[in-house]
Amino acid sequence: MVKISPSVLTADFLELKQAIKEFESAGVDMLHLDVMDGLFVPNISFGVPVIKSIKQHTHLPCDVHLMIDRPHRYIEQFAAVSDILGFHYEAGSPVRQTLESIRSHGCKSCLTIKPNTSAKDIFPYLDACDMVLVMSVEPGFGGQKFLPSALQKLTELKEEIARRGLSVDLEVDGGINAETAPQAVAAGATVLVAGNYIFSAENISERVKEIRRLS
């Protein structure tokens, strides 16, 4: 079954605790937490203290997506509050060493690629990944439309993972809705990140069920 990872960045932060409880009741699989530094991406979001607070109020795994410059400098701090910790291939860190560092701190490792990065560029690192995140929008902004080029990347990664007998989840983030969710799953996605589409619903639980049904 496909896993659903709602993007907390879209939530009303004054009502975040209530939103998390709704996610738990809806049966989501994890929470997607976007960390932005204003350097690797233009926007700034939140850091370790906010994630630590979230973890104190939920049993859901924290799927932390670092959109920061040279993330290898902060692995220890973020690993302490993460269950899955991901960073960008393009962010200026030594890729294999950073993936290994994440695992050494007890987290699952995730490598993320931007829309202009080829799937083949990260083939050499798949054995060090527990998950790969394919961005289907440009990172750093919510509400963008799904880029169909992500589908081919998912298919290429799925085939390479299967060819090598690896166990790696394929996550997709950006523009996920009733139309794009089944397309992404058909292409190989096993984890769907959804933000606006979930938070715009009057009933979060029903929207989560809809995504599962369509996927």
C-alpha positions in Angstrom: 0.0 0.0 0.0 1.2 3.5 -0.8 2.3 5.6 2.1 1.1 9.1 2.7 3.3 11.8 4.1 1.4 15.2 4.6 3.5 18.3 4.3 3.3 20.2 7.6 4.6 23.3 5.9 1.1 24.0 4.6 -0.6 23.9 8.0 -1.7 26.8 10.1 1.1 26.6 12.7 -1.1 28.0 15.4 -3.4 24.9 14.9 -0.6 22.4 14.2 -1.2 20.2 17.2 -4.8 19.7 16.1 -3.8 19.1 12.5 -1.4 16.4 13.7 -4.1 14.7 15.7 -6.3 14.7 12.6 -3.5 13.1 10.6 -3.2 10.4 13.2 -6.9 9.7 13.1 -6.8 9.7 9.3 -4.2 7.0 9.3 -1.4 8.8 7.5 2.0 7.0 7.6 4.4 9.9 8.5 4.7 13.7 8.6 6.8 15.5 5.9 8.8 18.4 7.4 10.4 20.8 5.0 13.5 22.6 6.4 14.5 25.6 4.3 17.4 27.9 5.0 17.0 30.9 2.6 20.2 29.8 0.8 19.7 26.6 -1.0 16.1 27.7 -1.6 14.8 31.3 -1.2 12.4 30.7 1.6 13.0 30.1 5.3 10.8 27.6 7.3 11.8 26.1 10.6 14.5 24.0 12.2 15.4 21.5 15.0 13.3 23.1 17.9 10.1 23.0 15.9 10.6 19.4 14.8 11.5 18.4 18.4 8.2 19.9 19.6 6.3 18.0 16.9 7.9 14.7 17.9 6.7 15.3 21.5 3.1 15.3 20.3 2.9 12.5 17.9 3.8 8.8 17.3 4.0 9.4 13.6 7.5 9.1 12.0 9.1 12.5 11.0 10.1 12.5 7.4 12.5 15.5 7.4 13.5 17.0 4.1 16.5 19.3 4.3 16.5 22.0 1.7 19.6 23.6 3.1 23.1 24.4 1.9 25.9 21.8 2.7 23.6 19.7 4.9 26.4 17.4 6.1 27.2 20.1 8.6 23.9 19.5 10.5 23.3 15.8 10.2 23.8 15.1 13.9 21.4 17.8 15.1 18.6 16.8 12.7 19.1 13.1 13.1 18.3 13.5 16.8 14.8 14.6 15.9 14.2 12.6 12.6 13.1 9.1 11.7 13.8 9.6 8.0 16.4 12.3 7.1 16.8 13.5 3.5 19.0 16.0 1.8 19.5 17.3 -1.8 22.0 15.7 -4.2 22.6 19.3 -5.5 23.2 20.9 -2.0 27.0 20.7 -1.9 27.6 17.8 0.5 29.7 14.7 -0.1 26.8 12.4 -1.1 27.8 9.0 0.0 29.5 10.2 3.2 26.4 12.2 4.1 24.0 9.2 3.5 26.3 7.0 5.6 26.4 9.6 8.4 22.6 9.7 8.5 22.4 5.9 8.9 25.2 6.0 11.5 23.0 8.3 13.7 20.1 5.8 13.6 17.9 7.4 10.9 16.8 6.1 7.5 18.5 8.0 4.7 16.9 9.8 1.9 18.5 11.4 -1.2 16.5 14.1 -3.0 16.7 15.3 -6.6 15.4 18.5 -8.1 13.5 18.6 -11.4 16.5 19.4 -13.5 18.6 16.5 -12.1 18.7 13.2 -13.9 17.6 10.0 -12.1 20.8 8.3 -13.5 22.9 10.9 -11.6 22.1 9.2 -8.3 22.2 5.5 -9.4 25.7 5.1 -7.8 24.2 6.0 -4.4 21.1 3.9 -4.3 22.7 1.2 -2.1 23.2 3.8 0.6 19.6 5.0 0.4 16.5 3.9 2.3 14.4 6.3 0.3 14.8 8.6 -2.7 12.7 11.7 -3.1 11.9 12.9 -6.6 10.7 16.5 -6.6 7.9 17.1 -9.0 8.1 20.8 -8.5 10.9 23.3 -7.9 11.8 23.0 -4.1 11.0 25.9 -1.8 7.5 26.9 -2.7 4.1 25.3 -2.2 1.2 25.3 -4.6 3.1 24.5 -7.8 1.8 22.3 -10.6 3.1 18.7 -11.0 5.9 18.4 -13.5 5.3 15.2 -15.7 9.0 14.7 -16.1 9.0 13.3 -12.6 7.1 10.2 -13.8 10.0 9.1 -16.1 12.4 9.5 -13.3 10.3 7.4 -11.0 10.1 4.7 -13.6 13.9 4.7 -14.2 14.6 4.6 -10.5 12.1 1.8 -9.9 13.7 -0.3 -12.7 17.2 0.3 -11.4 16.2 -0.5 -7.8 14.6 -3.8 -8.9 17.5 -4.7 -11.2 19.9 -4.4 -8.3 17.6 -6.1 -5.8 17.6 -3.1 -3.4 14.9 -2.1 -0.9 14.4 1.6 -1.5 11.2 3.6 -1.1 10.4 6.1 -3.9 8.8 9.3 -2.6 7.4 12.1 -4.8 6.7 15.7 -3.6 4.9 18.5 -5.4 1.5 18.9 -7.0 0.0 15.7 -5.7 -3.7 15.5 -6.1 -6.5 13.2 -7.4 -5.1 13.3 -10.9 -1.4 13.0 -10.3 -1.3 10.6 -7.3 -2.3 7.6 -9.4 0.1 8.6 -12.1 2.9 8.8 -9.7 2.1 5.4 -8.1 1.8 3.8 -11.5 5.3 5.1 -12.3 6.8 3.6 -9.1 6.1 6.0 -6.2 5.6 4.3 -2.9 5.3 7.4 -0.8 3.2 10.5 -1.6 3.9 13.9 -0.1 0.8 16.1 -0.2 0.3 19.6 1.2 -2.3 21.9 -0.3 -4.5 19.1 -1.6 -4.9 17.7 1.9 -5.1 21.0 3.8 -7.6 22.5 1.4 -10.1 19.7 2.1 -13.0 20.3 4.6 -12.4 16.8 5.9 -8.7 15.7 6.1 -9.6 12.1 6.9 -11.8 11.8 3.8 -9.1 13.4 1.6 -6.5 11.0 2.9 -8.9 8.1 2.2 -9.5 9.5 -1.3 -5.7 9.5 -2.1 -5.3 5.9 -0.9 -8.3 4.8 -3.0 -7.1 6.5 -6.1 -3.5 5.2 -5.6 
